[in-house]
Amino acid sequence: MATIVLSGTVALVVLGFGDPIWWLAAVALLGLYVRLGRGGSAGSSSATGTGTGTGTPAGGGTPTSYRAYRERRDRQARWERRYRRERPFEARRQERQKTR
């Protein structure tokens, strides 16, 4: 991921010699990468106050508290029960494929 972002940034900087608007695009790309892309530092964004009220980081990563984890897990379980209830044939087919 980092190599793609860095090579894209270099390409935008090179294009920027003809039109400086590309430099702004390079800065925006680096800014997005720093804010959202780094896998290890995504959990620290909630400590700085940028997380949402549910305890998840702004990027939608892993929950920062057990309560947020439980809420997400329960919401997923409710969705899966509803899916199985409303679409029994698809649910059975998916279960058969999963056990193979």
N, C-alpha and C positions, 0 to 999 in steps of 0.2 A: 504494500500500500504506500509506504513512504517513497519508494523509488518512482512509483507512478506520479505521485504528487510532485516530487522534486523535478522529474523530467518534464512534467507539464508546466511547472513554474519556470524552468529554464526556457522552454519553448515560448512561453508568453513574454518573458523578458526579451528574448531575441526579437520577437515580433514587435515589441515595444519601441525598438529603435526607429521603426517607421511610423508608428502611431502610439503615442504615450498612453492611450486608453487601455492597451494590453497590459501595461505595468499595473494599473489598478486591478485588472482581472487577476494578475499574478498574486498581488497582495491579498485579494479576497480569497483566492484559493488557499493560500497559506494560512490565512485566518480561520477559514472553515476547518482545515486540517488540524490546526492546533486546538480549536474549540471542540470539535466532534470526533476527529479521526483517531487520535492516539488511544489505543485500547486500554493501556494501563492507567491513564490519568482520568478516564471518564468518571470514575467513582468519586474523585475528589471535587467535582464541580458542585455537589450538594453541600459540601462543607463551606463553600464560598457564598452560598445563598442563591445559586442559580438553579437549584433543583425545583421541582414542582411540589405541590402540597402533599402528594401521596408518598413522598419519600424516595421517588425515583429520580435519577439524574436527568438533566435537561435533554440529553441525548436518547433517553428511553432505555438505558442500560439496565443493569441489575438493581434490584431494590437495595436501599441502604439500611432498612430496618426489617425486623422479622414481621412486624405488623403489615408493612407494605407487601412483603412476600406472600403472607397469608391471604391478603385481599386479592392479589393477582392470581394466586393459585385457586382460590374459591371462585373467582370470576371465570377463570378458564374451565373449571369443572362444571359450572352451571351452563356455560356455552356448549360444552361437549354433551351434557345430558340433553339439552334442548335439540342439538343437532341429531343425536340418536333417536329422539322421540319424533322429530319432524321428518327425518329421512332414514327410515329403518333399513331400506335396501342398500343405500350407499354405506351406511354405518357397518352393516354386516359384511359387505364386500371389502371394506377397508380393514376390518378385523381379520378376515381370511387372508388378505395380502400380508398383513403384519405378522401372522403366525407362520408364514412360509419360510 
